């Protein structure tokens, strides 16, 4: 199963992404949700996701900076912006 983390500072957007897709049908599981770049990096380290769905503009560190740092934590994580 593919582990997914969602990172967006807007709670409603996170809920929409979580509920919009039939994750199980795609053999995917949402293992975490972050509301800023710092939380997202912590979840990459802790949960070792396969895929991150992220926003660009977030507090803490923006999406592009988070992607760069996230790749240093887990080289094979993929990102969707």
C-alpha angles and dihedrals in degrees: 000000000000113000115221132193122192119208121189131130091222111083092202092056091051091050091047093053091046093051101034097069132055093231096180091055087057092048089247134127130198103229099174148004125210128192098199140023095260092055089047092055091048090052092050089054095043102038102028094215124197094216136028122197106199146173120230099223112055135138120256095033126352124249096261093050090045091053091051093049092040091057088055090054097043114011097194099050113120124215135211115193 
